[in-house]
Amino acid sequence: MPIFHSRWTTVAGLRTHDRFCTASPGLPVVFVHGLAVSHRYLLPTARALAGRHPVLVPDLPGFGRSDKPPAAWDVTRHGDHLGAWLDTLGLGPVCLAGHSFGAEVVARLAADRPALVAGLVLAGPTADPVARSRSGLIRRFLVDMLVEAPAQAPMIARDALQAGLWRVLATVDHSVRNRIEDDLARLPVRPLILGGELDPIAPLRWRASVTSATGGVAITIPRAAHNVMTTSGRRSADAIAGFLSMGTRRAVPDRSVISPVVPRP
């Protein structure tokens, strides 16, 4: 099994934690977590991919083991910090793989700094315009809890408590105020749109719209809900590796490519 290490990198005065395994050659893949959580829930996919690509899984400021700024950051500040973190490490171009709110962050960074990006994965991207309000998004998170694998609940609860309820709610507000569509129109590469068959937060209809808007490739993981990178790590990693092997750069998106769902095991 690939060995992951922890480190802290000071960026703009904030100690930023990440877990990394760079033993494999190839394009580095940087996983970016969603709101209320940390790097931990992305490790199943990161570990499954580490034998094929270098992988890095940072904690966004305010979450996990990274320093906690006094205010919750919006998408722009997180994207700027992520870019500065990559600069500090001397990394780029990379594949950015963001989940949920993390998909918003990586879409913003890719749009603002295209030279940093050679690949892009938007997994369960938020926020669907149909539920783009604090109450709408929270309701969908509650519905998702009914279809998620219960074993992950203690980890997610610990991460949310560590971040603080006020920060989680403030980040929800930042998410629903963000128009990800504006960034999707400026992406320098075609993305992989990854999601679970049962995901009520970023449902198939919304993911199809994102795919159409970006000329991307859509892959749906059967029987998975929103936390597809936690519960379906191997299949998510296979989807990412296969997508990157196809090549991702496209100057102007020209059509929607909807791939078949990943076969049931």
C-alpha positions as CSV (number, residue, x, y, z in Angstrom):
1,M,0.0,0.0,0.0
2,P,1.4,3.5,-0.8
3,I,2.7,5.4,2.1
4,F,1.3,8.8,2.8
5,H,3.1,11.5,4.8
6,S,1.9,14.7,6.5
7,R,3.4,18.1,6.2
8,W,2.6,21.7,7.0
9,T,3.5,24.5,4.5
10,T,3.3,28.1,5.6
11,V,1.4,30.1,2.9
12,A,0.6,33.8,3.6
13,G,1.2,33.2,7.3
14,L,-1.1,30.2,7.6
15,R,0.2,26.7,8.2
16,T,-1.5,24.5,5.6
17,H,-1.6,20.7,6.1
18,D,-1.6,18.1,3.5
19,R,-1.2,14.3,3.1
20,F,0.8,13.3,0.2
21,C,2.3,10.3,-1.7
22,T,4.5,11.2,-4.6
23,A,6.2,7.9,-5.2
24,S,4.6,7.4,-8.6
25,P,5.5,9.3,-11.8
26,G,3.0,11.2,-13.8
27,L,0.7,14.2,-13.5
28,P,0.1,15.1,-9.8
29,V,-3.5,15.0,-8.7
30,V,-4.5,17.4,-5.9
31,F,-7.7,16.5,-4.1
32,V,-9.7,19.3,-2.5
33,H,-12.4,18.5,0.1
34,G,-15.8,20.0,0.6
35,L,-17.3,22.1,3.4
36,A,-17.5,20.7,7.0
37,V,-14.9,18.0,6.4
38,S,-11.2,17.5,5.8
39,H,-8.7,15.6,3.8
40,R,-9.6,12.4,5.6
41,Y,-12.7,11.4,3.7
42,L,-10.9,11.7,0.4
43,L,-8.1,9.3,1.3
44,P,-9.9,6.2,0.0
45,T,-9.7,7.5,-3.5
46,A,-6.3,9.1,-3.0
47,R,-4.8,5.8,-1.8
48,A,-6.3,3.9,-4.7
49,L,-4.8,6.4,-7.2
50,A,-1.4,6.7,-5.6
51,G,0.0,3.8,-7.4
52,R,-0.6,5.5,-10.7
53,H,-0.2,9.2,-10.0
54,P,1.5,11.4,-7.4
55,V,-1.3,12.6,-5.1
56,L,-1.7,15.4,-2.6
57,V,-4.7,16.0,-0.3
58,P,-4.6,19.4,1.5
59,D,-6.8,20.7,4.3
60,L,-8.4,24.0,3.3
61,P,-7.7,26.8,5.9
62,G,-10.3,26.5,8.6
63,F,-10.6,22.7,8.3
64,G,-8.7,19.6,9.3
65,R,-5.2,20.2,10.6
66,S,-4.7,23.5,8.8
67,D,-4.7,26.8,10.6
68,K,-8.1,28.4,11.2
69,P,-8.5,32.0,10.0
70,P,-10.9,34.1,12.2
71,A,-13.5,34.3,9.4
72,A,-14.8,31.7,7.0
73,W,-13.4,32.1,3.5
74,D,-15.4,32.3,0.3
75,V,-14.6,30.4,-2.9
76,T,-12.2,33.1,-4.2
77,R,-10.1,33.2,-1.1
78,H,-9.8,29.4,-1.0
79,G,-8.9,29.3,-4.6
80,D,-6.3,32.0,-4.2
81,H,-4.8,30.2,-1.2
82,L,-4.7,26.9,-3.0
83,G,-2.9,28.4,-5.9
84,A,-0.4,30.1,-3.6
85,W,0.1,26.7,-1.9
86,L,0.9,25.1,-5.2
87,D,3.3,27.9,-6.0
88,T,5.1,27.5,-2.7
89,L,5.5,23.7,-3.3
90,G,6.7,24.4,-6.9
91,L,3.8,22.4,-8.4
92,G,2.0,22.9,-11.6
93,P,0.5,22.1,-13.9
94,V,-1.5,19.6,-11.9
95,C,-4.9,17.8,-12.0
96,L,-7.2,19.5,-9.6
97,A,-9.9,17.1,-8.2
98,G,-12.5,18.9,-6.1
99,H,-15.5,17.4,-4.4
100,S,-18.7,19.3,-3.5
101,F,-17.6,22.7,-2.3
102,G,-14.1,21.7,-3.3
103,A,-15.3,21.5,-6.9
104,E,-16.3,25.1,-6.7
105,V,-12.8,26.0,-5.4
106,V,-10.9,24.1,-8.1
107,A,-13.2,25.5,-10.8
108,R,-12.4,29.0,-9.7
109,L,-8.7,28.3,-9.5
110,A,-8.7,26.7,-12.9
111,A,-10.6,29.6,-14.5
112,D,-8.3,32.2,-12.8
113,R,-5.0,30.5,-13.3
114,P,-5.2,28.2,-16.3
115,A,-1.5,27.6,-16.5
116,L,-1.6,25.7,-13.2
117,V,-4.1,23.2,-14.6
118,A,-3.6,20.2,-16.8
119,G,-6.6,18.2,-15.7
120,L,-9.8,18.8,-13.7
121,V,-12.2,16.6,-11.8
122,L,-15.5,18.1,-10.5
123,A,-17.0,15.4,-8.2
124,G,-20.5,16.1,-6.9
125,P,-20.2,19.8,-7.7
126,T,-22.3,22.3,-5.7
127,A,-24.4,24.2,-5.8
128,D,-27.3,23.1,-8.0
129,P,-29.3,26.2,-8.8
130,V,-32.5,24.4,-7.8
131,A,-31.3,24.3,-4.2
132,R,-29.1,27.3,-4.1
133,S,-30.0,28.6,-0.6
134,R,-28.8,27.7,2.9
135,S,-32.0,25.9,3.7
136,G,-32.1,24.2,0.3
137,L,-28.6,22.9,0.5
138,I,-28.9,21.8,4.1
139,R,-32.1,19.9,3.3
140,R,-30.2,18.0,0.5
141,F,-27.4,17.2,2.9
142,L,-29.9,15.8,5.4
143,V,-31.4,13.6,2.6
144,D,-28.0,12.5,1.6
145,M,-27.4,11.2,5.2
146,L,-30.2,8.7,4.6
147,V,-28.5,7.1,1.6
148,E,-24.8,7.4,2.7
149,A,-22.9,4.5,4.2
150,P,-23.2,5.0,8.0
151,A,-19.7,3.9,8.8
152,Q,-18.3,7.3,7.6
153,A,-20.6,9.3,10.0
154,P,-18.1,9.5,13.0
155,M,-15.3,10.8,10.7
156,I,-17.5,13.5,9.2
157,A,-18.9,14.5,12.6
158,R,-15.4,14.8,14.0
159,D,-14.3,17.0,11.1
160,A,-17.4,19.2,11.4
161,L,-17.0,19.7,15.1
162,Q,-13.3,20.5,14.6
163,A,-14.1,23.2,12.1
164,G,-16.9,24.6,14.2
165,L,-20.6,24.9,13.4
166,W,-20.4,28.6,12.7
167,R,-17.7,28.0,10.1
168,V,-19.6,25.2,8.4
169,L,-22.8,27.4,8.1
170,A,-20.8,30.4,6.9
171,T,-19.2,28.2,4.2
172,V,-22.6,26.9,3.2
173,D,-23.6,30.6,2.7
174,H,-20.5,31.2,0.6
175,S,-21.3,28.1,-1.5
176,V,-24.8,29.2,-2.3
177,R,-23.8,32.7,-3.2
178,N,-21.2,31.4,-5.7
179,R,-22.3,31.0,-9.3
180,I,-20.2,28.1,-10.4
181,E,-21.6,28.6,-13.9
182,D,-19.4,31.7,-14.4
183,D,-16.3,29.7,-13.7
184,L,-17.4,26.7,-15.9
185,A,-17.6,29.0,-18.9
186,R,-13.9,29.9,-18.4
187,L,-12.4,26.5,-17.8
188,P,-9.1,25.8,-19.8
189,V,-9.6,22.1,-19.9
190,R,-12.6,19.7,-20.3
191,P,-13.4,18.3,-16.8
192,L,-14.4,14.9,-15.6
193,I,-17.8,15.2,-13.9
194,L,-17.9,12.4,-11.4
195,G,-20.9,11.6,-9.2
196,G,-22.9,8.9,-7.4
197,E,-26.0,7.4,-8.8
198,L,-27.9,8.2,-5.5
199,D,-26.4,11.7,-4.9
200,P,-29.3,14.1,-3.9
201,I,-26.9,17.1,-3.4
202,A,-25.5,17.1,-6.9
203,P,-28.1,15.0,-8.7
204,L,-27.7,13.5,-12.2
205,R,-29.7,16.3,-13.8
206,W,-27.5,19.0,-12.5
207,R,-24.3,17.0,-13.3
208,A,-25.6,16.6,-16.9
209,S,-26.0,20.4,-17.1
210,V,-22.4,20.9,-15.9
211,T,-21.2,18.3,-18.4
212,S,-23.1,20.1,-21.3
213,A,-21.7,23.5,-20.3
214,T,-18.1,22.3,-20.2
215,G,-17.8,19.7,-22.9
216,G,-16.8,17.4,-20.2
217,V,-17.0,13.7,-19.6
218,A,-19.6,12.4,-17.1
219,I,-19.1,9.2,-15.1
220,T,-21.7,7.9,-12.6
221,I,-20.8,5.4,-9.9
222,P,-23.7,3.0,-9.2
223,R,-25.1,2.8,-5.7
224,A,-22.9,5.7,-4.4
225,A,-24.3,8.8,-2.9
226,H,-22.7,12.2,-2.5
227,N,-19.5,11.1,-0.8
228,V,-18.5,9.0,-3.8
229,M,-14.8,9.4,-3.1
230,T,-15.2,8.0,0.4
231,T,-17.4,5.0,-0.3
232,S,-16.2,4.1,-3.8
233,G,-12.5,4.9,-3.7
234,R,-11.3,2.3,-6.1
235,R,-14.0,3.0,-8.7
236,S,-13.5,6.8,-8.4
237,A,-9.7,6.4,-8.7
238,D,-10.2,4.1,-11.8
239,A,-12.5,6.7,-13.3
240,I,-9.9,9.5,-12.7
241,A,-7.0,7.5,-14.0
242,G,-8.9,6.5,-17.1
243,F,-10.0,10.0,-17.8
244,L,-6.5,11.5,-17.5
245,S,-5.2,8.8,-19.9
246,M,-7.5,10.2,-22.5
247,G,-6.1,13.7,-22.4
248,T,-8.1,16.7,-21.2
249,R,-7.1,19.9,-22.9
250,R,-9.8,21.5,-25.1
251,A,-9.7,25.2,-26.0
252,V,-13.4,25.5,-26.6
253,P,-16.0,23.0,-25.3
254,D,-18.0,21.8,-28.2
255,R,-20.4,19.2,-27.0
256,S,-21.5,17.2,-24.0
257,V,-20.1,13.7,-23.6
258,I,-22.0,11.5,-21.3
259,S,-20.2,8.2,-20.7
260,P,-21.9,5.1,-19.5
261,V,-22.1,4.5,-15.8
262,V,-19.2,2.5,-14.3
263,P,-20.2,-1.2,-14.4
264,R,-21.6,-2.6,-11.2
265,P,-19.0,-4.9,-9.4
